[in-house]
Amino acid sequence: MTATLDLQTAWDAWHADREEQLRTPHGWLSLTALHWLTPDPATIDGLPGLWSATPDGVVITATSADGLAVRGVQGLRPVDGTVTLHPVNGLPGSLVEVGDRVVEIARRTDEHALRVRDPQAPTRTGFTGVPAFDVDGRWVLDGTFEAYEEPEPITVDAVVDGLQHHLTAVGVVRFVLDGEERSLVAMPGKEGGLTLHFRDATNGVSTYPGGRSVQVPDPVDGRVRIDLNRLVNLPCAFTDFATCPLPPAGNVLPVAVEAGEKLP
């Protein structure tokens, strides 16, 4: 009983922090638009200035009266003339402030896009939390991690038709679930450890069709602890303006993992 209470208490704190992160003024719940840029300078609905994309980056032309300012390590840099930004493929993009909104400049493969983040977005102001399955100790699994000799580049599709993501796989995690050994390709975690991104039999029923992911602590002597109670939705489950990757090919569990976050 004590172990169950400890698991629930730890999960409650983790889940509260997770929801607080989603509520941040310019987090994933604040997205209101996704615009793909072309080489031709053009106006963007609701934004000042002219915006375009070249192989070298994203070009913004505006005057000081437009009120655009680029976030940088040395603070805000007002846009007065022409500025070129150089987002890195697959990473969080450059940020441009306009009033209380933030425009994220992102690169996805060979395409450039901008996303508008508005604290007043209905998805944020109307957010009441993320539904989740009941916490259960049977979803806490011990497994093994088999690292590749060298990290392997992999290409996966995205929730946006025609878009692909180039990711890095670092090994395979193996564990027993529902009486059988399962394996999932692992990618590096954003803050250390590993990320497991997969589909299971709940996707499209009680959970988001594009899959969910869970963070796994760094392996110790080749062993890992996987807490599927902490499975989370990717941003695309909350907004139509995300470009999330789909799971690697083969990362499918043929069982219903009734743990972690449900479909919002």
Phi, psi and omega per residue, in radians:
M1 nan -0.732 3.137
T2 -1.060 -0.738 3.135
A3 -1.089 -0.677 3.125
T4 -1.140 -0.750 3.116
L5 -1.121 -0.712 3.118
D6 -1.102 -0.719 3.124
L7 -1.103 -0.765 -3.140
Q8 -1.166 -0.740 -3.134
T9 -1.095 -0.772 3.126
A10 -1.134 -0.695 3.136
W11 -1.162 -0.719 3.138
D12 -1.014 -0.773 3.135
A13 -1.151 -0.745 3.124
W14 -1.093 -0.777 -3.088
H15 -1.181 -0.662 3.095
A16 -1.098 -0.708 3.105
D17 -1.165 -0.699 3.115
R18 -1.033 -0.811 -3.132
E19 -1.196 -0.585 3.105
E20 -1.149 -0.671 3.082
Q21 -1.108 -0.689 3.118
L22 -1.139 -0.518 -3.088
R23 -1.409 -0.119 -3.081
T24 -0.978 2.584 -3.001
P25 -0.946 -0.588 -3.114
H26 -2.113 0.551 3.099
G27 -1.414 -2.917 -3.050
W28 -1.130 -0.438 -3.141
L29 -1.330 -0.165 -3.071
S30 -1.614 -0.035 -3.087
L31 -1.171 2.324 3.116
T32 -2.173 -0.174 -3.111
A33 -2.834 2.655 3.025
L34 -2.342 2.103 -3.110
H35 -2.150 2.192 3.045
W36 -1.549 2.293 -3.038
L37 -1.634 2.690 3.103
T38 -2.122 3.000 3.112
P39 -1.162 -0.286 -3.111
D40 -1.534 2.120 3.087
P41 -0.978 2.288 -3.068
A42 -2.550 2.741 3.013
T43 -1.395 2.642 3.104
I44 -2.041 2.283 -3.089
D45 -0.907 2.139 3.072
G46 1.501 -0.027 -3.120
L47 -2.143 2.541 3.062
P48 -1.390 2.903 3.045
G49 1.460 3.140 3.068
L50 -1.975 2.478 -3.048
W51 -2.277 2.422 3.094
S52 -2.714 2.956 3.128
A53 -2.276 2.430 3.026
T54 -2.219 2.960 3.069
P55 -0.997 -0.378 -3.103
D56 -1.498 -0.315 -3.130
G57 2.670 -2.792 -3.121
V58 -1.870 2.266 -3.080
V59 -1.869 2.238 3.094
I60 -2.081 2.284 3.050
T61 -2.119 2.137 -3.109
A62 -2.752 2.945 3.051
T63 -1.891 2.905 -3.140
S64 -1.062 -0.517 3.140
A65 -1.170 -0.327 -3.141
D66 -1.292 -0.365 3.055
G67 1.347 0.421 3.080
L68 -1.552 2.444 3.115
A69 -2.527 2.285 -3.108
V70 -1.547 2.257 3.055
R71 -1.313 2.391 3.112
G72 -2.596 3.100 -3.108
V73 -1.131 -0.388 3.138
Q74 -1.811 0.356 3.118
G75 1.764 -2.762 -3.097
L76 -1.493 2.416 3.104
R77 -2.093 1.836 -3.122
P78 -1.042 2.510 3.095
V79 -1.582 2.048 3.098
D80 -2.450 1.509 -3.024
G81 2.170 -2.374 -3.117
T82 -2.042 2.294 -3.139
V83 -2.230 2.414 3.061
T84 -2.011 2.239 3.128
L85 -1.929 2.637 -3.002
H86 -2.209 1.304 3.113
P87 -1.169 2.620 3.134
V88 -1.686 2.373 -3.093
N89 -0.945 2.204 3.040
G90 1.445 -0.156 -3.116
L91 -1.781 2.839 3.049
P92 -0.945 2.443 -3.002
G93 -1.556 3.090 3.032
S94 -1.143 2.666 -3.094
L95 -2.080 2.321 3.123
V96 -2.127 2.153 -3.136
E97 -1.534 2.482 3.001
V98 -2.532 1.754 -3.017
G99 1.144 -2.335 3.113
D100 -1.600 0.083 3.072
R101 -1.653 2.775 3.063
V102 -2.241 2.302 3.068
V103 -1.788 2.090 3.108
E104 -1.614 2.200 3.094
I105 -1.719 2.082 -3.031
A106 -2.246 2.638 3.023
R107 -2.041 2.279 3.096
R108 -2.256 1.880 -3.020
T109 1.018 -2.046 -3.118
D110 -1.814 0.252 -3.114
E111 -1.974 2.591 3.056
H112 -2.010 2.495 -3.130
A113 -2.497 2.858 2.982
L114 -2.251 2.497 3.116
R115 -2.105 2.347 3.137
V116 -1.663 2.214 3.114
R117 -1.981 2.041 -3.035
D118 -2.178 2.098 3.136
P119 -1.005 -0.385 -3.120
Q120 -1.585 0.177 3.122
A121 -1.023 2.373 -3.141
P122 -0.992 -0.584 3.129
T123 -1.118 -0.460 3.104
R124 -1.561 -0.856 -3.081
T125 -1.161 -0.448 3.141
G126 -1.687 0.107 -3.074
F127 -1.215 2.244 3.124
T128 -2.108 0.118 3.130
G129 2.128 2.954 -3.137
V130 -1.885 2.106 3.097
P131 -1.151 2.622 -3.107
A132 -2.590 2.727 3.038
F133 -1.215 2.797 3.071
D134 -1.099 2.488 3.100
V135 -1.220 2.344 -3.089
D136 -2.531 2.265 -3.117
G137 -1.098 -0.338 -3.125
R138 -1.228 -0.239 3.112
W139 -1.614 0.103 3.045
V140 -1.696 1.962 -2.958
L141 -2.046 2.546 2.978
D142 -1.703 2.392 -3.125
G143 -2.508 -3.078 3.097
T144 -2.171 2.661 3.120
F145 -2.079 2.171 3.088
E146 -1.914 1.821 -3.090
A147 -1.320 2.495 2.989
Y148 -1.210 2.708 3.080
E149 -1.054 -0.662 3.061
E150 -2.410 2.503 3.054
P151 -0.944 2.487 -3.078
E152 -1.981 2.214 3.052
P153 -1.222 2.385 3.075
I154 -2.308 2.693 3.102
T155 -2.041 2.280 3.123
V156 -2.218 2.714 3.060
D157 -1.325 3.037 -3.111
A158 -2.217 2.961 3.080
V159 -1.211 -0.298 3.062
V160 -1.603 2.115 -3.115
D161 -0.984 2.344 3.087
G162 1.496 -0.120 -3.131
L163 -1.737 2.497 3.077
Q164 -2.237 2.710 3.073
H165 -2.058 2.437 3.078
H166 -1.828 1.935 -3.036
L167 -2.023 3.134 3.134
T168 -2.209 2.158 3.062
A169 -1.718 2.423 -3.056
V170 -2.015 -0.140 3.131
G171 2.872 -2.913 -3.098
V172 -2.208 2.328 3.037
V173 -1.778 2.260 3.130
R174 -2.058 2.484 -3.119
F175 -2.793 2.900 3.113
V176 -1.807 2.223 3.111
L177 -2.452 2.274 -3.132
D178 1.015 0.619 3.042
G179 1.440 0.026 -3.131
E180 -2.282 2.639 3.102
E181 -1.293 2.343 3.103
R182 -2.116 2.784 3.088
S183 -2.479 2.496 3.118
L184 -2.377 2.412 3.037
V185 -1.237 2.335 -3.090
A186 -1.890 2.552 3.058
M187 -2.098 2.841 -3.136
P188 -1.097 2.483 3.028
G189 -1.330 2.705 -3.108
K190 -1.171 -0.491 -3.129
E191 -2.218 0.755 -3.081
G192 1.628 3.018 -3.113
G193 1.231 -2.682 -3.065
L194 -2.248 2.731 3.019
T195 -2.044 2.272 3.018
L196 -1.964 2.047 -3.116
H197 -2.067 2.065 -3.025
F198 -2.664 2.952 2.994
R199 -1.899 2.753 3.012
D200 -2.552 -3.046 -3.020
A201 -1.235 -0.141 3.098
T202 -1.493 -0.311 -3.040
N203 -1.128 2.281 -3.077
G204 1.463 -0.061 3.095
V205 -1.971 -1.242 3.116
S206 -1.966 -0.153 3.128
T207 -2.251 2.952 -3.051
Y208 -1.081 2.359 -3.072
P209 -1.030 -0.542 -3.062
G210 -1.382 0.049 3.115
G211 1.747 3.035 3.092
R212 -2.355 2.968 -3.137
S213 -2.367 2.749 3.101
V214 -2.408 2.472 3.086
Q215 -1.575 2.380 -3.116
V216 -2.091 2.294 3.125
P217 -1.055 2.855 3.101
D218 -0.947 2.390 3.087
P219 -1.067 2.568 3.048
V220 -2.105 1.987 -3.086
D221 0.935 0.668 3.078
G222 1.411 0.073 -3.129
R223 -1.928 2.587 -3.128
V224 -2.354 2.694 3.028
R225 -1.965 2.162 -3.076
I226 -1.973 1.999 3.118
D227 -1.832 1.677 -3.095
L228 -1.242 -0.188 3.006
N229 -1.092 -0.331 -3.097
R230 -1.802 0.381 3.012
L231 -1.106 2.348 -3.115
V232 -2.164 2.710 2.998
N233 -1.274 2.576 2.945
L234 -1.360 2.847 -3.099
P235 -0.934 -0.561 -3.088
C236 -1.125 -0.255 3.073
A237 -1.290 -0.345 -3.069
F238 -1.818 -0.339 -3.020
T239 -2.565 2.633 3.062
D240 -1.453 -0.035 -3.000
F241 -1.904 0.384 3.053
A242 -1.806 2.814 -3.103
T243 -2.171 0.765 -2.988
C244 -1.026 2.541 3.003
P245 -1.277 2.654 2.972
L246 -1.524 2.858 -3.123
P247 -1.091 2.699 3.044
P248 -1.015 2.629 3.101
A249 -0.975 2.317 3.136
G250 1.607 -0.234 3.114
N251 -1.442 1.216 3.141
V252 -2.317 2.249 3.049
L253 -1.806 2.166 -3.068
P254 -1.425 0.507 3.107
V255 -2.246 2.825 3.114
A256 -1.535 1.882 3.120
V257 -1.528 1.533 -3.097
E258 -1.521 1.178 -3.102
A259 -2.583 2.692 3.091
G260 1.379 -2.774 -3.035
E261 -1.301 2.488 3.042
K262 -1.658 3.119 3.076
L263 -1.098 2.197 -3.130
P264 -1.038 nan nan
